[in-house]
Amino acid sequence: MAGFLNIQSLYKSHEGRTIEHLSSVYSDEQILTEAIGKVIKEKLSPEIIKSKLILLKPNWVKHSSSSLEDELCLRTHDKFILATLLVILKMRPSKVVIGDAPIQGCIWGKMV
């Protein structure tokens, strides 16, 4: 049986690990969906997902990582969640729930 951990790198080199590059990946729905789909399909077959209730648990921790507004908040990027949802929906689950429990001090309206 293969291990649980499967890391899919979206970087071709260490020098390419920049916010700008990551932003370009998140802006390309096809690249993001293919990368997520590859990881999911290596671990879960459509037969396992079909007709099941699926919980997607993003990392919704806090709307901001400092007391001031910033761009680096502590939550999973919306496009990552949507791309994952697209991959899962193609496997025909009966229902998908997206949920998490943010920490105290999180302003839910700002996070969503």
LUMLUMKOL-65209 format. One record per residue: x, y, z of N, C-alpha, C in turn; chain; residue in three letters. Coordinates in pm, 1 decimal, always signed. Each point is the difference from the previous one (the first is absolute). Layout:
% residues N
X  Y  Z  X  Y  Z  X  Y  Z  A  ALA
...
END
This chain:
% residues 112
+83.6  -118.0  +0.0  -83.6  +118.0  +0.0  +88.2  +124.3  +0.0  A  MET
-35.1  +95.0  -83.3  +78.1  +123.5  -8.5  -20.8  +83.0  +126.0  A  ALA
+97.4  +83.8  +31.0  -9.2  +85.4  +117.5  -107.9  +105.3  -14.4  A  GLY
-37.1  +58.6  +110.9  -105.2  +100.8  +1.8  +46.9  +131.0  -60.8  A  PHE
+125.2  +36.8  +21.3  +52.1  +128.6  -42.7  +35.5  -1.7  -148.4  A  LEU
-46.0  +99.8  -71.4  +32.5  +15.7  -140.8  +13.1  +149.2  -26.8  A  ASN
+122.6  +45.5  -18.5  +24.6  +142.4  -22.7  +12.4  +24.7  -149.2  A  ILE
-80.1  +91.3  -50.8  +2.6  +38.7  -141.2  +58.2  +140.1  -7.3  A  GLN
+122.3  +12.6  -51.0  +62.8  +130.9  -8.6  -48.0  +73.3  -124.6  A  SER
-24.9  +126.4  +14.4  -37.6  +84.1  -112.6  +115.8  +90.0  -41.2  A  LEU
+117.4  -28.1  +55.0  +119.7  +77.2  -30.4  +99.2  -87.2  -74.2  A  TYR
+65.2  +56.4  -100.9  +101.1  -75.3  -74.5  +139.3  +15.5  +62.3  A  LYS
+19.6  +108.1  +76.5  +128.4  +22.2  +65.6  -22.1  +79.3  +127.8  A  SER
+101.5  -0.3  +83.9  -7.8  +75.2  +125.8  -16.4  +150.1  -28.1  A  HIS
+65.8  +48.8  -104.9  -8.3  +141.9  -34.2  -141.1  +39.3  -43.9  A  GLU
-77.2  -96.3  -48.1  -134.7  +27.8  -45.8  -102.5  +7.4  +111.4  A  GLY
+42.6  -21.4  +122.2  -92.6  +1.9  +113.7  -25.3  +143.2  +43.9  A  ARG
-87.1  +66.8  -74.1  -31.5  +139.1  +29.5  -151.5  +17.0  +9.4  A  THR
-41.0  +106.6  +64.4  -142.1  +33.0  +7.4  -55.5  +22.5  -140.6  A  ILE
+78.9  +62.1  -85.4  -45.5  +27.3  -136.2  -28.6  -130.0  -75.3  A  GLU
+89.6  -98.5  +13.3  -21.5  -127.8  -68.8  -122.8  -71.7  +57.1  A  HIS
-9.4  -3.6  +130.7  -114.4  -65.1  +62.4  -129.8  +68.3  -42.1  A  LEU
+3.4  +131.6  -10.1  -117.3  +74.9  -45.2  -38.8  -40.7  -141.3  A  SER
+99.0  -22.3  -86.0  -30.7  -41.3  -137.3  -60.8  -139.9  -2.7  A  SER
+42.5  -88.7  +89.4  -57.6  -134.3  +8.4  -145.7  +9.3  +44.4  A  VAL
-26.3  +80.5  +101.8  -136.6  +14.9  +50.0  -90.0  +70.0  -102.1  A  TYR
+58.0  +77.5  -89.0  -78.7  +67.7  -103.0  -33.6  -92.1  -116.4  A  SER
+68.0  -113.5  -10.3  -23.5  -94.1  -109.8  -78.6  -119.7  +52.7  A  ASP
-131.9  +4.6  -17.3  -86.8  -103.6  +54.0  +39.1  -139.0  -50.0  A  GLU
+41.1  -10.9  -125.5  +35.1  -130.3  -56.4  +122.5  -60.9  +69.0  A  GLN
+104.7  +78.3  +18.6  +121.2  -50.6  +66.3  -32.8  -43.1  +143.4  A  ILE
-72.1  +84.1  +71.9  -33.3  -28.8  +139.4  -88.4  -124.3  +10.6  A  LEU
-102.3  -8.2  -84.2  -91.2  -114.3  +3.2  +71.8  -129.6  -37.5  A  THR
+88.0  +5.9  -99.3  +75.3  -120.2  -39.5  +92.3  -46.7  +112.0  A  GLU
+68.4  +92.9  +65.7  +91.8  -37.4  +108.1  -76.6  -61.8  +117.0  A  ALA
-110.1  +60.2  +37.6  -80.9  -53.0  +110.0  -60.8  -133.2  -39.5  A  ILE
-51.0  -8.1  -123.5  -58.7  -124.2  -48.6  +98.5  -115.2  +0.4  A  GLY
+123.8  +27.4  -37.3  +103.1  -104.3  -1.7  +20.7  -58.3  +139.9  A  LYS
+9.8  +86.1  +98.8  +21.5  -45.6  +137.3  -121.4  -77.5  +51.0  A  VAL
-118.5  +54.1  -21.8  -121.7  -66.0  +49.6  -18.6  -135.6  -66.8  A  ILE
+16.1  -5.6  -130.7  -25.9  -124.5  -72.9  +103.0  -108.9  +29.3  A  LYS
+118.6  +38.1  +48.2  +98.4  -100.3  +40.8  -42.1  -68.4  +130.0  A  GLU
-79.8  +68.1  +81.1  -39.7  -53.0  +131.0  -143.9  -49.0  +4.9  A  LYS
-87.0  +60.2  -82.2  -142.1  -32.8  +5.5  -53.7  -26.2  -140.5  A  LEU
-63.2  -111.2  -19.2  -61.6  -29.0  -128.9  -140.9  +58.0  -2.1  A  SER
-52.5  +28.5  -119.3  -137.4  +51.4  -8.1  -101.6  -93.6  +65.6  A  PRO
+25.7  -128.9  -0.3  -92.0  -96.0  +62.3  -9.4  +20.4  +150.6  A  GLU
+107.6  +43.8  +62.7  -0.4  +24.7  +144.3  -81.4  +125.2  +32.5  A  ILE
+9.2  +100.5  -85.4  -66.8  +128.5  +23.4  -147.2  -3.1  -41.0  A  ILE
-31.0  -73.1  -106.1  -136.1  +2.2  -56.3  -104.5  -31.2  +107.6  A  LYS
-100.3  +85.8  +5.4  -115.4  -13.1  +89.7  +34.0  +16.9  +148.2  A  SER
+118.1  +47.7  +32.4  +38.9  +20.4  +139.9  -16.2  +147.0  +38.7  A  LYS
-11.2  +24.2  +130.2  +4.2  +134.6  +54.6  +147.2  +35.6  +19.5  A  LEU
+44.2  +109.7  -57.1  +140.4  +40.4  +5.6  +12.0  +130.9  +78.0  A  ILE
+94.7  +4.6  +92.1  +31.2  +121.8  +74.2  +132.5  +54.9  -51.5  A  LEU
-2.2  +122.7  -49.7  +124.1  +70.9  -32.9  +27.9  +93.1  +116.4  A  LEU
+116.4  -16.7  +60.7  +35.5  +81.8  +115.1  +117.3  +89.0  -36.9  A  LYS
-29.8  +120.6  -47.5  +110.5  +91.5  -30.4  +62.6  +49.4  +129.8  A  PRO
+106.3  +69.4  -12.4  +66.4  +55.9  +117.2  -49.1  +142.8  +19.2  A  ASN
-121.0  +12.8  +54.7  -56.4  +131.2  +29.7  +31.9  +31.6  +145.0  A  TRP
+114.1  +62.9  +24.2  +46.2  +26.1  +135.9  -37.1  +140.2  +44.5  A  VAL
+40.9  +97.1  -76.7  -21.0  +138.7  +39.2  -3.7  +86.2  -125.0  A  LYS
-75.7  +107.4  +4.3  -13.5  +87.6  -115.7  +129.0  +75.2  -30.0  A  HIS
+87.3  +18.3  +98.3  +122.3  +77.3  -17.0  +105.3  -53.2  +96.9  A  SER
+125.9  +5.4  -40.8  +106.0  -50.8  +87.6  +60.7  +108.8  +88.5  A  SER
-51.0  +120.7  -6.7  +46.7  +106.0  +89.4  -118.7  +86.7  +37.8  A  SER
+21.5  +88.9  +93.2  -109.9  +87.0  +40.8  -35.9  +99.3  -110.2  A  SER
+93.5  +25.3  -89.5  -26.7  +85.9  -115.3  -47.7  -87.4  -115.7  A  LEU
-67.0  +58.2  -93.9  -41.7  -76.9  -118.3  +125.1  -37.9  -78.6  A  GLU
+3.8  -121.6  -49.7  +113.5  -43.8  -79.1  -45.9  -97.6  -107.6  A  ASP
+89.6  -29.8  -93.5  -32.2  -90.5  -108.4  +25.8  -145.2  +36.8  A  GLU
+72.4  -23.9  +108.7  +37.9  -135.7  +37.4  -81.7  -47.2  +118.7  A  LEU
-129.0  -16.6  -21.3  -85.0  -47.8  +108.0  +18.3  -151.4  +15.9  A  CYS
-55.1  -54.9  +105.1  +18.9  -140.6  +31.7  -121.5  -80.9  -44.5  A  LEU
-9.5  -21.0  -130.7  -110.7  -78.3  -53.1  +37.0  -53.7  -137.8  A  ARG
-66.1  -107.6  -36.6  +21.4  -59.6  -130.8  -57.1  +92.5  -107.0  A  THR
+74.9  +14.3  -108.7  -41.3  +88.2  -109.4  -131.2  -49.8  -61.4  A  HIS
-89.7  +93.5  -30.6  -130.2  -33.9  -57.7  +12.1  -84.8  -126.4  A  ASP
+94.8  +33.2  -85.4  +13.8  -72.4  -126.5  +45.6  -144.0  +22.0  A  LYS
+76.2  -24.3  +106.1  +40.6  -136.1  +34.3  -121.7  -81.0  +44.2  A  PHE
-84.8  +60.8  +81.6  -121.8  -67.4  +45.3  -91.0  -30.1  -118.4  A  ILE
-19.3  +98.6  -88.3  -87.3  -19.8  -116.2  +54.7  -105.9  -95.5  A  LEU
+130.5  -1.0  -22.6  +59.3  -101.3  -87.6  -16.3  -139.2  +60.5  A  ALA
+19.1  -11.1  +130.1  -19.1  -128.6  +67.9  -145.8  -43.6  -11.2  A  THR
-91.0  +93.3  +17.9  -142.2  -29.1  -11.9  -34.1  -49.2  -140.5  A  LEU
+56.5  +61.6  -102.8  -24.3  -43.8  -137.8  +44.3  -144.2  -21.4  A  LEU
+117.4  -34.0  +51.1  +51.4  -136.6  -14.3  -92.5  -98.7  +70.8  A  VAL
-37.9  +31.6  +122.1  -86.6  -88.9  +78.1  -137.5  -14.6  -65.1  A  ILE
-58.3  +109.9  -48.7  -132.7  -5.8  -61.3  -3.0  -89.5  -124.0  A  LEU
+110.6  -5.8  -72.6  +6.9  -87.4  -117.4  -7.4  -147.8  +40.0  A  LYS
+27.8  -29.8  +126.3  -6.0  -137.6  +49.8  -139.6  -35.0  +51.6  A  MET
-93.0  +92.3  -9.8  -142.5  -19.7  +28.6  -33.0  -41.0  +144.3  A  ARG
+45.4  +77.9  +98.1  -42.3  -28.6  +137.9  -147.6  +34.8  +16.7  A  PRO
-61.9  -51.5  +106.3  -140.1  +35.5  +24.2  -11.0  +142.9  +52.1  A  SER
+102.5  +44.0  +74.3  -2.8  +133.1  +59.7  +141.9  +39.5  +37.4  A  LYS
+29.8  +129.5  -9.5  +128.7  +52.9  +44.4  -26.5  +111.9  +99.5  A  VAL
+65.6  -8.6  +114.8  -9.7  +102.8  +103.2  +138.9  +62.1  +12.7  A  VAL
+6.1  +132.0  +2.1  +126.3  +70.7  +22.1  -11.2  +64.5  +137.2  A  ILE
+90.1  -35.3  +92.4  -11.1  +54.2  +133.7  +129.5  -3.9  +78.0  A  GLY
+8.0  +87.1  +98.5  +115.3  +8.3  +87.8  -42.7  +73.0  +126.2  A  ASP
+87.9  +10.8  +94.9  -28.0  +70.8  +124.9  +111.2  +102.4  +22.7  A  ALA
-19.3  +122.9  -47.8  +102.2  +103.7  +17.0  +28.4  +28.6  +147.0  A  PRO
+116.9  +54.6  +26.8  +38.8  +31.8  +137.5  -75.0  +123.4  +49.6  A  ILE
+1.8  +17.2  +132.6  -60.7  +119.9  +57.2  +71.7  +121.4  -56.2  A  GLN
-72.3  +103.3  -21.8  +58.7  +121.9  -54.4  -12.4  +7.8  -150.9  A  GLY
-41.3  -108.9  -62.2  -20.6  +1.4  -144.1  -129.3  +76.2  -28.7  A  CYS
+6.1  +88.9  -94.6  -120.1  +70.9  -42.0  -51.9  -71.8  -123.6  A  ILE
-103.0  -82.2  +21.5  -51.5  -89.8  -103.9  -35.1  +75.7  -128.9  A  TRP
-65.3  +112.4  +10.8  -38.3  +78.1  -117.0  +118.0  +42.9  -84.0  A  GLY
+113.2  +30.3  +64.0  +120.4  +37.3  -75.3  +65.8  -121.1  -63.0  A  LYS
-10.7  -115.5  +67.7  +62.1  -120.3  -54.4  -71.2  -44.5  -126.1  A  MET
-132.3  -3.7  +6.0  -72.5  -47.2  -118.1  -12.6  +108.8  -103.7  A  VAL
END
